[in-house]
């Protein structure tokens, strides 16, 4: 089947490459000629494990191409996926649908034959019907169907998520569109992966509800961590005890400096606005958003307390900047709140991240980049673990402590324990929701 994918961002590129791997003929469309040139050379503009090899293999097989001419690209396509960005709109938290509607407008003018138009972007409930109305207004005689097919890709594991999904959600209004979507995902259903067919509104809501629930789990354990610190409990043991309960499960119960990334922040904000617009406020979601911001500020306070109450002329090494390991994505990363606060209070901040340099250097001025943790901590007063990259899980703690001016650690991902750090020569240590040894107040 021929498929067109509008947008070569994270979702569009991963989806397009994986659909080509299924055996479909896929053409990815983008207006950015520089990005297209990079892709045609077999290089990806994002870091995602396994994507480079999969892209190159499908290009070599002739199943995957990249074009800027939408008219030519969609010719003969049975399905056109829209996978453009829907960032939070400034001022009100709504999802910004301007890119979606611009793509739909151009698509409606170009289409002549029946096609299934698939919204892959995360869009508020009711958007698919607005897309249909827009197309009818622009091209009243066009025979088409609109489908909602939200993505559930974890950055750093997106290929595996697409190829081995928990479920595929398809929102549709016609048997014809359902049949085409089932044909697209037949390589998955043949291997037993479920495809949930629902109405448009339900499909759109599933995506927001799932992300909001996961963000709630993250925020819940972060609040529990703060209580553990006051009571002497260990949040990792608490989370482990909770996770054995099959009704809860162990995933997303790792305490840390708050969630970030391209999905949880914008999707929780958008869902909260949807609730307000429909006179059905989502108090839990609104509280999750509020608490997640408060958690980041608590992390800043932890760092200040470890530095004797002030950061002036303190050298601080920050290990990890991306919102999670396995990606170069800096969107809404906790580092974007924490690092500027350290710089603003007079600290000399040295940073290390295996993949974050390209993005982080644009949004985190005033820091000094280092190639590895050992050079970053040389003569530093504090080391902060902010993203739990594998590079930072196997550090020689004794070497680290021995090269610092003041061996102190803020382990904001609980990679190490207090006893491990103190045993390696650190004078003070704090984690999140765990045993800490702090300097005298």
C-alpha positions in Angstrom: 0.0 0.0 0.0 1.2 3.5 -0.7 1.2 5.8 2.3 2.1 9.5 2.6 3.4 10.9 5.9 3.2 14.7 6.3 5.9 15.8 8.8 9.3 14.3 9.5 9.5 15.2 13.1 9.9 12.6 15.8 6.5 10.9 15.3 6.3 11.3 11.5 9.8 10.0 10.9 9.6 7.0 13.2 6.1 6.1 12.0 7.1 6.5 8.3 10.2 4.3 8.7 8.4 1.6 10.6 5.5 1.5 8.1 8.1 1.1 5.3 9.6 -1.8 7.4 6.1 -3.4 7.3 6.5 -3.5 3.5 4.4 -0.4 2.6 5.6 2.2 0.1 6.0 5.3 2.2 6.8 8.8 1.1 7.6 11.3 3.9 6.8 15.0 3.2 8.4 18.1 4.7 9.0 21.7 3.7 12.4 21.8 5.3 14.8 21.2 2.4 17.8 21.0 4.7 16.2 18.2 6.7 15.2 16.4 3.6 18.7 16.5 2.2 20.0 15.0 5.5 17.4 12.3 5.3 18.1 11.5 1.7 21.7 11.0 2.7 20.5 8.3 5.2 21.0 10.5 8.3 18.4 11.3 10.9 17.9 14.7 12.5 17.0 13.1 15.8 18.6 10.6 18.0 16.6 7.5 18.4 18.3 4.1 18.8 18.0 1.9 15.7 16.4 4.5 13.5 19.4 5.2 11.3 19.8 1.6 10.3 16.1 1.1 9.7 15.9 4.2 7.6 18.9 3.3 5.5 17.6 -0.3 4.9 14.2 0.8 3.7 15.6 3.5 1.5 17.9 1.0 -0.1 14.9 -1.3 -0.6 13.0 1.5 -2.4 10.2 1.5 0.1 11.0 4.9 1.7 11.4 8.3 0.0 11.4 11.9 1.0 9.8 14.8 -0.9 8.8 18.4 -0.4 6.2 18.5 -3.3 3.0 17.5 -1.6 1.0 17.2 -4.8 3.4 14.7 -6.3 4.0 12.8 -3.0 0.3 12.0 -2.3 -0.4 10.8 -5.9 -1.7 7.2 -5.6 -1.6 7.2 -1.8 -4.5 5.3 -0.1 -3.7 6.9 3.2 -2.2 10.2 4.2 -1.0 10.5 7.8 -0.7 14.0 9.4 2.2 13.9 11.9 3.0 17.6 12.5 3.7 19.3 15.8 0.9 20.3 18.3 2.9 22.3 20.9 1.2 24.0 23.8 -0.3 27.3 22.7 1.2 30.4 24.4 -1.0 31.8 27.1 -3.7 29.2 27.6 -2.2 25.7 27.4 -4.3 24.5 24.5 -2.7 22.4 21.8 -1.7 24.6 18.9 -3.4 23.1 15.9 -2.2 25.6 13.4 0.3 23.2 11.8 -2.4 20.5 11.6 -4.9 22.8 9.9 -2.3 24.2 7.5 -1.4 20.7 6.4 -5.1 19.8 6.0 -5.8 22.9 4.0 -3.0 22.2 1.6 -3.9 18.5 1.4 -7.6 19.3 0.7 -6.6 21.4 -2.3 -4.3 18.7 -3.7 -6.5 15.6 -3.4 -8.7 14.3 -6.2 -9.3 10.6 -5.4 -10.6 8.8 -2.3 -8.1 8.8 0.5 -8.1 8.1 4.2 -6.7 11.1 6.1 -5.1 9.9 9.4 -4.4 12.3 12.3 -1.3 10.8 13.9 -0.5 14.0 15.8 -1.9 14.3 19.3 -5.0 16.5 19.0 -7.8 17.5 21.3 -11.1 15.7 21.3 -13.2 16.9 18.4 -10.2 17.8 16.1 -10.8 15.0 13.6 -14.4 16.2 13.0 -13.0 19.8 12.5 -10.5 18.3 10.0 -13.4 16.7 8.1 -15.3 20.0 8.1 -12.3 21.9 6.8 -11.8 19.5 4.0 -15.4 19.6 3.0 -15.3 23.4 3.0 -12.2 23.5 0.7 -13.0 20.6 -1.5 -16.8 19.8 -1.3 -16.7 17.0 -3.9 -13.8 15.0 -2.5 -14.5 11.5 -1.4 -12.5 10.9 1.8 -12.5 9.5 5.3 -10.9 10.9 8.5 -9.3 8.6 11.0 -7.7 9.2 14.4 -4.7 7.0 15.0 -2.8 8.4 18.0 0.8 7.4 18.6 2.1 5.8 21.8 5.9 6.0 21.3 8.4 6.3 24.1 11.4 8.3 23.1 14.4 6.0 23.3 12.3 2.9 22.6 10.1 4.2 19.7 11.1 1.5 17.2 10.2 -1.3 19.6 7.0 0.4 20.6 5.9 0.7 17.0 6.8 -2.8 16.1 5.6 -4.4 19.4 2.8 -2.2 20.6 0.6 -2.7 23.6 -2.3 -1.7 21.3 -3.0 0.3 18.2 -6.0 2.7 18.5 -8.0 3.5 15.4 -10.9 6.0 15.5 -13.1 5.8 12.4 -16.6 6.4 11.1 -16.7 4.0 8.1 -16.2 0.4 7.3 -14.1 1.4 4.3 -11.6 3.4 6.4 -11.5 0.6 9.0 -10.6 -1.9 6.3 -7.7 0.3 5.0 -6.4 0.8 8.5 -6.6 -2.9 9.2 -4.6 -3.5 6.0 -2.0 -1.0 7.1 -1.5 -2.7 10.5 -2.0 -6.3 9.3 1.7 -7.1 10.0 0.9 -6.4 13.6 -2.4 -8.2 13.9 -1.0 -11.2 12.2 1.4 -11.4 15.1 -1.3 -11.0 17.7 -1.0 -7.3 18.6 -4.4 -5.8 19.3 -6.0 -3.0 17.2 -8.8 -1.2 19.1 -11.4 0.3 16.7 -13.5 3.1 18.3 -15.2 6.3 17.3 -13.2 9.4 16.6 -13.7 11.1 20.0 -12.8 8.0 21.9 -9.6 7.5 20.0 -8.6 11.1 20.6 -9.4 10.8 24.3 -7.4 7.6 24.8 -4.1 9.3 24.1 -4.7 12.1 26.5 -6.1 9.9 29.2 -3.1 7.5 29.0 -0.5 10.2 29.2 -2.3 12.0 32.0 -2.5 8.8 34.0 1.2 8.1 33.5 2.1 11.6 34.5 0.0 11.2 37.6 1.9 8.0 38.6 5.2 9.9 38.2 4.0 12.9 40.2 2.4 10.6 42.9 5.7 8.9 43.6 7.6 12.2 43.6 5.2 13.5 46.3 5.6 10.3 48.2 9.4 10.8 48.0 9.1 14.1 49.7 7.1 12.5 52.5 9.6 9.7 52.8 12.3 12.2 53.4 10.4 13.6 56.3 9.5 10.2 57.8 12.7 8.3 57.2 11.2 5.8 54.7 13.0 4.8 51.5 10.9 5.7 48.4 12.6 3.0 46.3 11.5 0.3 48.7 8.0 1.9 48.9 7.7 2.0 45.1 8.9 -1.6 44.9 6.3 -2.7 47.5 3.6 -0.8 45.5 4.8 -2.2 42.2 4.3 -5.9 43.1 0.6 -5.1 43.3 -0.6 -6.1 39.8 -3.3 -3.4 40.0 -0.5 -0.8 40.2 2.6 -2.2 38.5 6.2 -1.0 38.9 6.5 1.2 35.8 6.6 5.0 36.2 7.2 4.8 39.9 10.8 6.1 39.9 11.2 9.2 42.0 13.1 12.1 40.4 13.1 15.8 39.5 9.7 15.7 37.7 8.5 14.7 34.3 9.4 16.4 31.0 9.6 15.6 27.3 7.4 16.2 24.3 4.2 14.5 25.6 3.4 14.6 29.3 3.8 18.4 29.8 1.8 19.6 26.8 -0.8 16.8 26.9 -1.6 17.3 30.6 -2.0 21.0 30.0 -4.1 20.4 26.9 -6.3 17.9 28.7 -6.8 20.3 31.6 -8.0 23.0 29.1 -10.3 20.5 27.4 -11.9 19.8 30.8 -12.3 23.5 31.6 -13.8 24.2 28.1 -16.4 21.5 28.7 -17.3 22.6 32.2 -15.8 19.4 33.6 -12.5 20.5 35.3 -10.0 17.7 35.8 -8.8 18.5 39.3 -6.4 15.6 39.5 -4.7 16.5 36.2 -4.5 20.2 37.2 -2.9 19.2 40.5 -0.4 17.0 38.7 0.7 19.9 36.6 1.1 22.1 39.7 3.0 19.5 41.7 5.3 18.7 38.9 6.5 22.3 38.8 6.9 22.4 42.6 9.0 19.2 42.5 11.6 20.9 40.2 11.8 23.8 42.7 12.4 21.4 45.6 15.3 20.0 43.6 16.8 23.5 43.4 16.4 23.8 47.2 18.2 20.5 47.7 21.2 21.7 45.7 21.3 25.0 47.6 21.2 23.2 50.9 24.1 20.9 49.8 26.1 24.0 49.0 25.8 25.5 52.5 22.8 27.7 51.6 24.3 29.7 48.6 25.7 29.1 45.1 27.9 32.1 44.7 31.2 31.0 43.2 30.3 27.4 43.6 31.4 25.0 40.8 28.6 22.5 40.0 28.9 19.6 37.6 25.5 18.6 36.1 25.4 15.1 34.6 22.6 14.8 32.1 20.3 17.4 30.6 17.8 15.6 28.3 14.4 14.8 29.9 15.3 11.1 29.9 18.1 8.9 28.7 18.1 7.5 25.2 17.0 10.7 23.5 18.3 14.1 22.6 15.0 15.8 23.4 15.2 18.8 25.7 11.5 19.8 25.6 10.3 20.6 29.1 13.3 18.8 30.6 13.7 19.5 34.4 17.2 20.8 33.5 15.5 23.8 31.8 14.3 24.9 35.2 17.1 23.7 37.4 20.2 24.7 35.5 19.2 28.3 34.8 18.4 28.7 38.5 21.9 27.6 39.4 23.5 29.9 36.9 21.2 32.8 38.0 22.4 32.3 41.6 26.0 32.7 40.7 27.2 29.1 40.2 29.8 28.0 37.7 27.8 25.2 36.0 29.6 22.5 34.0 27.4 20.1 32.0 27.7 16.7 30.4 25.2 14.9 28.2 25.8 12.1 25.7 23.3 13.3 23.2 21.9 16.7 24.4 24.5 19.1 23.1 22.8 20.1 19.9 19.6 21.0 21.6 20.8 22.1 25.0 23.4 24.6 23.8 20.6 26.6 22.2 18.5 26.8 25.4 21.0 26.7 28.2 23.4 29.6 27.9 26.0 30.4 30.5 27.2 26.8 31.1 30.5 25.1 30.2 30.3 21.9 28.3 32.5 18.9 29.1 33.0 15.6 27.3 32.8 13.4 30.4 31.9 13.4 34.0 35.4 13.2 35.3 36.6 16.4 33.6 33.4 18.1 34.6 33.8 17.4 38.3 37.5 18.5 38.5 37.7 20.8 41.5 33.9 21.1 41.6 32.0 21.7 44.9 29.0 19.5 43.9 28.0 16.9 41.3 24.3 16.6 40.3 22.9 13.6 38.5 20.0 14.9 36.6 19.5 12.3 33.8 20.2 8.7 34.4 22.2 7.9 31.3 24.1 4.5 31.4 27.3 6.6 31.2 26.5 7.9 34.7 25.4 4.5 36.2 28.9 3.0 36.3 31.0 5.9 37.5 34.1 5.4 39.6 32.7 7.2 42.6 36.1 7.1 44.5 37.8 8.8 41.5 34.9 11.3 41.2 35.1 12.3 44.9 38.9 12.4 44.9 39.0 15.0 42.1 36.5 17.4 43.6 37.2 20.5 45.7 34.3 19.4 48.0 32.9 15.9 47.4 29.2 16.4 47.5 26.5 14.7 45.4 22.9 15.5 44.6 21.7 12.2 43.1 18.3 13.4 41.7 17.7 10.0 39.9 18.6 7.7 42.8 21.3 6.0 40.7 23.5 5.5 43.7 22.8 5.3 47.4 23.9 7.3 50.4 26.1 4.5 51.8 27.8 4.0 48.4 28.6 7.6 48.0 29.9 8.1 51.5 31.9 4.9 51.3 33.6 6.2 48.1 34.7 9.4 49.9 31.8 11.8 49.4 31.2 14.0 52.4 27.6 14.8 51.8 24.9 13.1 49.7 21.2 13.6 49.0 18.9 11.5 46.8 15.1 11.8 46.3 13.1 10.2 49.0 16.0 8.3 50.4 18.6 8.5 53.2 20.7 11.7 52.9 23.6 13.2 54.8 23.5 17.0 54.6 25.9 19.7 55.8 25.0 21.4 59.1 22.3 24.1 58.7 
